[in-house]
Amino acid sequence: MHSIKLKKRVGADGVLHLDIPVGITDKEVEIMVIYQPLETATQLKTPEQRGWMPGFFEEVIGGWVGEPLERPEQGEYEIREPLF
């Protein structure tokens, strides 16, 4: 079994045409096609369209006001018996 990944454009008629060289001749092959539409920069959704509250990121990003957060020492890990 072999896998080939391609990026193609669907025509204005809504039909995707594929020409895939497989390197074999005169044999039957089984083919599975999985497609996923790609979003271009002009089709990207806004945070609101993705379900976020308006202004959420403007309020949250950089929103910590106070002393700097510090991560204390983590201590020693306990040694456990193997599970096998």
All heavy atoms as an XYZ file, in Angstrom:
676
protein
N       0.854     -1.170      0.000
C       0.000      0.000      0.000
C       0.897      1.229      0.000
O       1.892      1.279      0.698
C      -0.897      0.000      1.237
C      -1.800      1.205      1.277
S      -2.857      1.309      2.732
C      -3.969     -0.015      2.425
N       0.521      2.213     -0.774
C       1.282      3.457     -0.878
C       0.340      4.624     -0.632
O      -0.847      4.550     -0.895
C       1.912      3.591     -2.265
C       2.896      2.510     -2.566
N       4.168      2.522     -2.082
C       2.768      1.371     -3.277
C       4.800      1.444     -2.500
N       3.967      0.715     -3.225
N       0.891      5.714     -0.140
C       0.113      6.908      0.141
C       0.690      8.068     -0.660
O       1.903      8.241     -0.718
C       0.187      7.214      1.639
O      -0.447      8.421      1.917
N      -0.175      8.845     -1.288
C       0.232     10.017     -2.053
C      -0.589     11.191     -1.554
O      -1.810     11.100     -1.453
C      -0.012      9.819     -3.569
C       0.811      8.648     -4.084
C       0.310     11.087     -4.336
C       0.494      8.266     -5.512
N       0.074     12.288     -1.233
C      -0.632     13.476     -0.756
C      -0.489     14.570     -1.808
O       0.613     14.876     -2.244
C      -0.042     13.933      0.570
C      -0.797     15.076      1.202
C      -0.258     15.359      2.591
C      -1.047     16.462      3.248
N      -0.581     16.731      4.605
N      -1.620     15.139     -2.229
C      -1.628     16.166     -3.267
C      -2.452     17.365     -2.814
O      -3.361     17.227     -2.009
C      -2.277     15.622     -4.550
C      -1.690     14.366     -5.178
C      -2.629     13.850     -6.242
C      -0.344     14.671     -5.773
N      -2.125     18.517     -3.353
C      -2.991     19.697     -3.224
C      -3.465     20.019     -4.625
O      -2.661     20.220     -5.537
C      -2.236     20.888     -2.643
C      -2.049     20.826     -1.162
C      -1.511     22.145     -0.642
C      -1.312     22.071      0.856
N      -0.763     23.316      1.377
N      -4.748     20.040     -4.831
C      -5.339     20.322     -6.131
C      -6.447     21.347     -5.968
O      -6.970     21.543     -4.874
C      -5.944     19.043     -6.741
C      -4.939     17.992     -7.103
C      -4.154     18.433     -8.305
C      -3.613     17.252     -9.062
N      -3.043     17.650    -10.319
N      -6.823     21.979     -7.059
C      -7.925     22.938     -7.046
C      -9.131     22.317     -7.739
O      -9.008     21.735     -8.803
C      -7.523     24.225     -7.764
C      -8.645     25.253     -7.839
C      -8.146     26.606     -8.264
N      -7.355     27.264     -7.250
C      -7.864     27.911     -6.193
N      -9.150     27.960     -6.013
N      -7.067     28.492     -5.338
N     -10.292     22.454     -7.094
C     -11.540     21.994     -7.682
C     -11.957     23.007     -8.733
O     -11.909     24.218     -8.486
C     -12.638     21.845     -6.601
C     -13.949     21.429     -7.224
C     -12.199     20.860     -5.542
N     -12.354     22.528     -9.890
C     -12.748     23.413    -10.974
C     -14.062     24.128    -10.687
O     -14.786     23.800     -9.739
N     -14.371     25.116    -11.526
C     -15.611     25.881    -11.367
C     -16.843     24.997    -11.506
O     -17.917     25.338    -11.024
C     -15.650     27.015    -12.396
N     -16.666     23.842    -12.137
C     -17.780     22.911    -12.297
C     -17.995     22.039    -11.057
O     -18.904     21.221    -11.011
C     -17.561     22.019    -13.512
C     -16.275     21.209    -13.437
O     -15.518     21.360    -12.454
O     -16.010     20.428    -14.374
N     -17.132     22.214    -10.033
C     -17.272     21.442     -8.805
C     -16.697     20.041     -8.895
O     -16.939     19.217     -8.020
N     -15.908     19.773     -9.931
C     -15.337     18.445    -10.128
C     -13.822     18.501     -9.931
O     -13.150     19.380    -10.461
C     -15.664     17.908    -11.545
C     -15.016     16.557    -11.775
C     -17.170     17.820    -11.734
N     -13.300     17.557     -9.175
C     -11.861     17.438     -8.959
C     -11.324     16.370     -9.899
O     -11.797     15.241     -9.911
C     -11.572     17.035     -7.507
C     -10.120     16.748     -7.148
C      -9.263     17.989     -7.322
C     -10.020     16.219     -5.743
N     -10.348     16.731    -10.709
C      -9.736     15.787    -11.645
C      -8.364     15.388    -11.115
O      -7.562     16.256    -10.759
C      -9.583     16.428    -13.031
C     -10.902     16.790    -13.653
N     -11.660     15.888    -14.349
C     -11.603     17.939    -13.649
C     -12.771     16.464    -14.767
N     -12.761     17.730    -14.346
N      -8.102     14.089    -11.048
C      -6.835     13.590    -10.553
C      -6.148     12.738    -11.612
O      -6.750     11.848    -12.184
C      -7.042     12.726     -9.297
C      -7.651     13.406     -8.089
C      -7.913     12.385     -6.994
C      -6.744     14.498     -7.587
N      -4.879     13.008    -11.845
C      -4.013     12.164    -12.655
C      -2.877     11.754    -11.729
O      -2.052     12.577    -11.339
C      -3.454     12.917    -13.864
C      -4.544     13.266    -14.869
O      -5.382     12.399    -15.141
O      -4.549     14.396    -15.360
N      -2.850     10.482    -11.368
C      -1.873     10.020    -10.380
C      -1.006      8.934    -11.005
O      -1.490      7.833    -11.264
C      -2.579      9.466     -9.131
C      -3.506     10.539     -8.535
C      -1.557      8.993     -8.111
C      -4.367     10.040     -7.408
N       0.273      9.229    -11.255
C       1.160      8.185    -11.769
C       1.512      7.217    -10.641
O       1.972      7.626     -9.588
C       2.385      8.960    -12.239
C       2.379     10.206    -11.437
C       0.938     10.504    -11.125
N       1.254      5.929    -10.842
C       1.506      4.952     -9.793
C       2.647      3.998    -10.132
O       3.080      3.225     -9.289
C       0.233      4.152     -9.451
C      -0.796      5.057     -8.820
C      -0.323      3.456    -10.664
N       3.138      4.034    -11.357
C       4.288      3.218    -11.709
C       3.984      1.763    -12.007
O       4.896      0.958    -12.105
N       2.716      1.400    -12.129
C       2.371      0.038    -12.527
C       1.428      0.103    -13.713
O       0.784      1.133    -13.950
C       1.721     -0.759    -11.376
C       0.455     -0.054    -10.860
C       2.690     -0.975    -10.244
C      -0.301     -0.846     -9.819
N       1.343     -0.963    -14.457
C       0.461     -0.973    -15.625
C      -0.354     -2.256    -15.649
O       0.051     -3.282    -15.104
C       1.276     -0.891    -16.926
O       2.176     -1.990    -16.982
C       2.045      0.415    -17.008
N      -1.504     -2.180    -16.248
C      -2.356     -3.333    -16.531
C      -2.679     -4.153    -15.280
O      -2.591     -5.376    -15.289
C      -1.688     -4.206    -17.602
C      -2.722     -5.110    -18.285
O      -3.904     -4.707    -18.318
O      -2.354     -6.203    -18.728
N      -3.010     -3.475    -14.188
C      -3.411     -4.151    -12.944
C      -4.556     -3.368    -12.319
O      -4.658     -2.158    -12.479
C      -2.258     -4.213    -11.947
C      -1.164     -5.153    -12.325
C      -0.266     -5.405    -11.145
C       0.755     -6.447    -11.581
N       1.368     -7.095    -10.474
N      -5.395     -4.085    -11.579
C      -6.445     -3.411    -10.821
C      -5.850     -2.867     -9.532
O      -4.969     -3.482     -8.935
C      -7.575     -4.385    -10.478
C      -8.463     -4.701    -11.647
C      -9.708     -5.474    -11.213
O      -9.986     -5.542    -10.001
O     -10.391     -5.990    -12.102
N      -6.333     -1.721     -9.110
C      -5.920     -1.136     -7.841
C      -7.165     -0.685     -7.091
O      -8.191     -0.375     -7.698
C      -4.949      0.063     -8.018
C      -3.636     -0.374     -8.610
C      -5.574      1.155     -8.842
N      -7.070     -0.677     -5.794
C      -8.144     -0.150     -4.969
C      -7.718      1.239     -4.525
O      -6.594      1.438     -4.066
C      -8.376     -1.043     -3.755
C      -9.547     -0.593     -2.906
C      -9.823     -1.568     -1.767
O      -8.949     -1.672     -0.877
O     -10.868     -2.218     -1.795
N      -8.609      2.194     -4.637
C      -8.283      3.586     -4.353
C      -9.256      4.125     -3.310
O     -10.455      3.894     -3.384
C      -8.390      4.443     -5.638
C      -7.420      3.923     -6.684
C      -8.137      5.901     -5.344
C      -7.654      4.486     -8.045
N      -8.708      4.864     -2.335
C      -9.529      5.546     -1.341
C      -9.153      7.018     -1.376
O      -7.979      7.357     -1.298
C      -9.275      4.980      0.057
C     -10.046      5.712      1.122
S      -9.998      4.981      2.781
C      -8.283      4.709      3.044
N     -10.141      7.871     -1.513
C      -9.902      9.317     -1.575
C     -10.534      9.960     -0.344
O     -11.700      9.744     -0.048
C     -10.505      9.928     -2.858
C     -10.336     11.434     -2.868
C      -9.885      9.296     -4.086
N      -9.730     10.725      0.360
C     -10.214     11.515      1.495
C      -9.870     12.962      1.170
O      -8.729     13.266      0.872
C      -9.511     11.090      2.801
C      -9.780      9.617      3.079
C      -9.962     11.973      3.957
C      -8.963      9.060      4.209
N     -10.845     13.839      1.210
C     -10.519     15.230      0.893
C     -10.914     16.142      2.046
O     -11.796     15.841      2.828
C     -11.177     15.673     -0.420
C     -12.666     15.826     -0.372
C     -13.239     17.057     -0.075
C     -13.510     14.758     -0.638
C     -14.604     17.206     -0.031
C     -14.871     14.896     -0.599
C     -15.421     16.116     -0.300
O     -16.775     16.265     -0.245
N     -10.184     17.255      2.145
C     -10.438     18.255      3.172
C     -10.273     19.627      2.542
O      -9.196     19.964      2.065
C      -9.453     18.092      4.325
C      -9.590     19.153      5.381
C      -8.626     18.920      6.537
O      -8.049     17.860      6.667
N      -8.466     19.923      7.367
N     -11.325     20.434      2.513
C     -11.194     21.784      1.968
C     -10.204     22.599      2.794
O     -10.181     22.517      4.023
C     -12.601     22.370      2.086
C     -13.506     21.187      2.223
C     -12.695     20.126      2.912
N      -9.363     23.371      2.137
C      -8.380     24.217      2.812
C      -8.896     25.640      2.859
O      -9.477     26.129      1.896
C      -7.044     24.183      2.062
C      -6.378     22.815      1.962
C      -5.116     22.904      1.116
C      -6.045     22.283      3.340
N      -8.674     26.296      3.981
C      -9.069     27.699      4.104
C      -7.900     28.572      3.698
O      -6.787     28.391      4.171
C      -9.468     28.019      5.548
C     -10.733     27.339      6.003
C     -11.129     27.723      7.421
O     -10.400     28.503      8.062
O     -12.166     27.247      7.881
N      -8.157     29.507      2.823
C      -7.124     30.466      2.448
C      -7.172     31.633      3.424
O      -8.082     31.744      4.241
C      -7.338     30.977      1.008
O      -8.593     31.663      0.960
C      -7.333     29.844      0.012
N      -6.205     32.522      3.327
C      -6.136     33.662      4.243
C      -7.407     34.507      4.186
O      -7.829     35.072      5.185
C      -4.914     34.508      3.935
N      -8.030     34.586      3.015
C      -9.245     35.396      2.894
C     -10.467     34.659      3.430
O     -11.487     35.269      3.670
C      -9.506     35.784      1.418
O      -9.608     34.582      0.641
C      -8.391     36.649      0.887
N     -10.369     33.334      3.647
C     -11.505     32.565      4.133
C     -11.416     32.269      5.628
O     -12.310     31.652      6.175
C     -11.589     31.227      3.392
C     -11.876     31.361      1.916
C     -11.745     30.022      1.214
O     -10.888     29.231      1.553
N     -12.596     29.792      0.232
N     -10.340     32.703      6.299
C     -10.184     32.404      7.715
C     -11.292     33.065      8.520
O     -11.674     34.204      8.263
C      -8.816     32.869      8.217
C      -7.621     32.118      7.647
C      -6.322     32.726      8.158
C      -7.689     30.650      8.015
N     -11.786     32.336      9.507
C     -12.874     32.845     10.335
C     -12.325     33.731     11.450
O     -11.237     33.504     11.958
C     -13.639     31.677     10.943
C     -14.343     30.826      9.910
C     -15.073     29.674     10.563
C     -15.756     28.821      9.528
N     -16.416     27.654     10.134
N     -13.115     34.713     11.837
C     -12.749     35.574     12.956
C     -12.970     34.791     14.255
O     -13.703     33.791     14.269
C     -13.614     36.846     12.976
O     -14.975     36.464     13.217
C     -13.506     37.618     11.673
N     -12.367     35.228     15.359
C     -12.615     34.548     16.630
C     -14.106     34.482     16.981
O     -14.571     33.484     17.511
C     -11.844     35.393     17.646
C     -10.738     36.012     16.849
C     -11.334     36.266     15.495
N     -14.856     35.516     16.655
C     -16.292     35.520     16.934
C     -17.003     34.445     16.113
O     -17.918     33.780     16.595
C     -16.900     36.897     16.644
C     -16.492     37.973     17.628
C     -15.126     38.591     17.332
O     -14.542     38.308     16.258
O     -14.627     39.337     18.180
N     -16.595     34.269     14.848
C     -17.197     33.239     14.005
C     -16.837     31.840     14.500
O     -17.547     30.888     14.237
C     -16.738     33.395     12.552
C     -17.288     34.618     11.875
C     -16.625     34.882     10.534
O     -15.454     34.623     10.347
N     -17.407     35.407      9.602
N     -15.738     31.729     15.241
C     -15.329     30.446     15.810
C     -15.932     30.206     17.194
O     -15.618     29.227     17.843
C     -13.808     30.362     15.886
C     -13.164     30.307     14.526
C     -11.660     30.240     14.658
N     -11.060     30.113     13.365
C     -10.509     29.001     12.890
N     -10.483     27.923     13.617
N      -9.973     28.975     11.692
N     -16.767     31.124     17.676
C     -17.477     30.915     18.927
C     -16.923     31.641     20.146
O     -17.424     31.453     21.251
N     -15.885     32.467     19.967
C     -15.330     33.210     21.096
C     -16.126     34.488     21.319
O     -16.654     35.079     20.388
C     -13.867     33.569     20.842
C     -12.980     32.374     20.783
C     -12.579     31.709     19.671
C     -12.404     31.681     21.889
N     -11.779     30.651     19.999
C     -11.654     30.614     21.364
C     -12.441     31.858     23.260
C     -10.959     29.722     22.177
C     -11.740     30.981     24.062
C     -11.013     29.935     23.529
N     -16.182     34.943     22.565
C     -16.878     36.191     22.878
C     -16.138     37.359     22.238
O     -14.903     37.343     22.179
C     -16.943     36.407     24.392
C     -17.769     35.381     25.110
S     -17.904     35.585     26.922
C     -16.833     36.890     27.342
N     -16.838     38.383     21.764
C     -16.162     39.546     21.182
C     -15.212     40.187     22.189
O     -15.552     40.373     23.355
C     -17.312     40.499     20.833
C     -18.510     39.623     20.708
C     -18.286     38.482     21.671
N     -13.980     40.484     21.756
C     -12.985     41.132     22.601
C     -12.285     40.210     23.584
O     -11.481     40.671     24.392
N     -12.567     38.900     23.546
C     -11.984     37.966     24.516
C     -10.468     38.022     24.518
O      -9.841     38.169     25.562
C     -12.461     36.539     24.224
C     -11.828     35.506     25.104
C     -12.303     35.293     26.388
C     -10.748     34.749     24.661
C     -11.716     34.343     27.208
C     -10.164     33.801     25.478
C     -10.644     33.601     26.756
N      -9.846     37.908     23.358
C      -8.388     37.847     23.305
C      -7.747     39.191     23.659
O      -6.681     39.226     24.267
C      -7.916     37.367     21.931
C      -8.286     35.927     21.701
C      -9.350     35.586     20.900
C      -7.564     34.906     22.306
C      -9.695     34.259     20.704
C      -7.894     33.582     22.126
C      -8.968     33.251     21.316
N      -8.387     40.283     23.323
C      -7.852     41.595     23.679
C      -7.849     41.786     25.194
O      -6.965     42.431     25.748
C      -8.666     42.711     23.007
C      -8.521     42.785     21.503
C      -9.298     41.715     20.747
O     -10.140     41.022     21.335
O      -9.036     41.559     19.544
N      -8.823     41.207     25.869
C      -8.904     41.347     27.327
C      -7.984     40.365     28.046
O      -7.473     40.672     29.119
C     -10.342     41.114     27.799
C     -11.301     42.199     27.356
C     -12.727     41.907     27.816
O     -12.890     41.155     28.805
O     -13.656     42.418     27.192
N      -7.780     39.187     27.490
C      -7.052     38.137     28.192
C      -5.551     38.182     27.931
O      -4.756     38.064     28.857
C      -7.607     36.745     27.792
C      -6.757     35.633     28.364
C      -9.037     36.613     28.271
N      -5.145     38.371     26.700
C      -3.722     38.325     26.371
C      -3.011     39.487     27.043
O      -3.377     40.648     26.885
C      -3.510     38.352     24.844
C      -4.077     37.084     24.238
C      -2.049     38.525     24.485
C      -3.999     36.991     22.752
N      -1.996     39.168     27.822
C      -1.264     40.192     28.555
C      -2.054     40.766     29.705
O      -1.732     41.824     30.225
N      -3.097     40.073     30.141
C      -3.994     40.598     31.151
C      -3.538     40.436     32.587
O      -4.160     40.977     33.477
N      -2.457     39.677     32.867
C      -2.015     39.490     34.247
C      -1.418     40.785     34.776
O      -0.507     41.356     34.208
C      -0.974     38.370     34.332
C      -0.401     38.229     35.708
C       0.849     38.585     36.095
C      -1.049     37.722     36.869
N       1.032     38.327     37.431
C      -0.141     37.800     37.937
C      -2.320     37.232     37.115
C      -0.445     37.383     39.220
C      -2.633     36.820     38.404
C      -1.699     36.893     39.433
N      -1.972     41.266     35.856
C      -1.451     42.455     36.513
C      -1.111     42.042     37.938
O      -1.961     41.578     38.679
C      -2.503     43.586     36.531
C      -1.966     44.802     37.259
C      -2.912     43.954     35.120
N       0.132     42.184     38.298
C       0.553     41.782     39.630
C       2.000     41.329     39.599
O       2.724     41.552     38.635
N       2.422     40.683     40.685
C       3.794     40.217     40.765
C       4.038     39.137     39.714
O       3.135     38.371     39.393
C       4.073     39.668     42.157
C       3.977     40.714     43.247
C       4.270     40.123     44.607
O       4.996     39.115     44.667
O       3.773     40.675     45.587
N       5.271     39.046     39.213
C       5.565     38.014     38.231
C       5.336     36.621     38.818
O       5.595     36.373     39.988
C       7.047     38.219     37.913
C       7.364     39.596     38.378
C       6.408     39.915     39.476
N       4.813     35.733     37.993
C       4.592     34.354     38.426
C       5.919     33.610     38.404
O       6.724     33.768     37.490
C       3.599     33.658     37.492
C       2.206     34.281     37.425
C       1.361     33.556     36.377
C       1.521     34.216     38.769
N       6.141     32.787     39.412
C       7.374     32.007     39.493
C       7.020     30.553     39.728
O       6.077     30.242     40.461
C       8.257     32.509     40.639
C       8.797     33.900     40.408
C       9.711     34.346     41.538
O      10.218     33.472     42.272
O       9.904     35.563     41.666
N       7.786     29.665     39.124
C       7.588     28.235     39.326
C       8.594     27.764     40.376
O       9.794     27.816     40.160
C       7.811     27.477     38.020
C       7.572     25.999     38.157
C       7.755     25.300     36.840
N       7.447     23.888     37.000
C       7.739     22.966     36.132
N       8.355     23.303     35.009
N       7.443     21.710     36.339
N       8.101     27.278     41.511
C       9.028     26.830     42.560
C       9.712     25.524     42.161
O       9.312     24.865     41.202
C       8.107     26.630     43.774
C       6.762     26.384     43.201
C       6.708     27.156     41.913
N      10.730     25.128     42.904
C      11.404     23.857     42.671
C      10.375     22.735     42.722
O       9.446     22.761     43.533
C      12.483     23.630     43.730
C      13.701     24.517     43.555
C      14.454     24.198     42.275
O      14.567     23.011     41.907
O      14.905     25.154     41.627
N      10.553     21.728     41.875
C       9.576     20.656     41.777
C       9.861     19.477     42.695
O       9.056     18.563     42.790
C       9.500     20.168     40.324
C       9.067     21.267     39.368
C       7.690     21.810     39.703
O       6.717     21.081     39.665
N       7.607     23.091     40.046
N      11.001     19.472     43.356
C      11.299     18.387     44.282
C      11.735     17.129     43.552
O      12.001     17.132     42.352
N      11.801     16.036     44.278
C      12.251     14.762     43.720
C      11.041     13.925     43.297
O      10.014     13.919     43.975
C      13.071     13.991     44.752
C      14.339     14.703     45.172
C      15.344     14.799     44.048
O      15.448     13.839     43.270
O      16.020     15.844     43.946
N      11.184     13.195     42.203
C      10.139     12.279     41.768
C      10.250     10.990     42.570
O      11.338     10.518     42.865
C      10.291     11.946     40.279
C      10.023     13.118     39.388
C      11.055     13.792     38.759
C       8.721     13.540     39.151
C      10.820     14.868     37.930
C       8.478     14.613     38.313
C       9.514     15.270     37.714
O       9.257     16.324     36.883
N       9.103     10.423     42.908
C       9.145      9.141     43.609
C       9.491      8.036     42.616
O       9.147      8.111     41.443
C       7.797      8.858     44.276
C       6.656      8.624     43.303
C       5.352      8.310     44.005
O       5.117      7.134     44.318
O       4.582      9.260     44.214
N      10.199      7.055     43.076
C      10.583      5.944     42.206
C       9.568      4.827     42.430
O       9.342      4.385     43.560
C      12.008      5.459     42.540
C      12.983      6.604     42.265
C      12.337      4.222     41.728
C      14.406      6.295     42.676
N       8.937      4.387     41.334
C       7.901      3.372     41.426
C       8.388      2.051     40.843
O       9.293      2.023     40.024
C       6.650      3.826     40.656
C       6.035      5.072     41.238
C       4.794      5.432     40.487
N       4.182      6.636     41.032
C       3.053      7.139     40.598
N       2.406      6.549     39.606
N       2.565      8.228     41.128
N       7.714      0.980     41.231
C       8.044     -0.328     40.679
C       7.547     -0.399     39.240
O       6.507      0.162     38.902
C       7.356     -1.421     41.496
C       7.865     -1.532     42.911
C       7.159     -2.646     43.663
O       6.674     -3.601     43.032
O       7.090     -2.556     44.901
N       8.273     -1.082     38.365
C       7.819     -1.243     36.972
C       6.500     -2.010     36.896
O       6.228     -2.869     37.740
C       8.939     -2.031     36.296
C      10.063     -2.070     37.266
C       9.554     -1.716     38.612
N       5.689     -1.716     35.878
C       4.370     -2.344     35.739
C       4.368     -3.594     34.863
O       3.332     -4.144     34.592
C       3.379     -1.333     35.154
C       3.075     -0.130     36.041
C       2.161      0.846     35.307
C       2.435     -0.568     37.343
N       5.490     -4.049     34.386
C       5.471     -5.207     33.482
C       5.579     -6.508     34.173
O       5.621     -6.833     35.229
C       6.561     -5.127     32.416
C       7.914     -4.796     32.934
C       8.782     -5.803     33.316
C       8.348     -3.485     33.027
C      10.044     -5.489     33.773
C       9.599     -3.169     33.483
C      10.455     -4.178     33.861
